[in-house]
Amino acid sequence: MTVKINNYPLRMPDQLRKDLEKAAKNSGRSLHAEIINRLEEFPSKAHLLEDLAGKSIQLHQANTEVKKLREDLKRATSSSEKLADAEYARMKQELKAELLNELSEVVVDLVEERIVVTNVEREE
């Protein structure tokens, strides 16, 4: 079976023609064969471009999510540091209160002992 090829005059920019002629020479094809080859390969390359565009969108979405997670982590770290500082201050205050309470008890005990000693001395 013979494939019928119709003549079709093709107008193109000079630079495109020069680029195609150079590519044809490098691949050992005629200009016509180079154009046909590129047209036949286009659907598979177009599919690759669509895939690449899809991957680019996914990458952008992933990058956006990573940025959001970084910001969340930064806020969480800041919040946990604030909580740790608050917990430290609370524990310090609690310890002060305990120490003051114990010191008050010691002072009361000393005062009571002094009263007892004073009363004993008076009795003698």
Helices and strands as residue ranges (DSSP letters): H 14-27, H 31-123
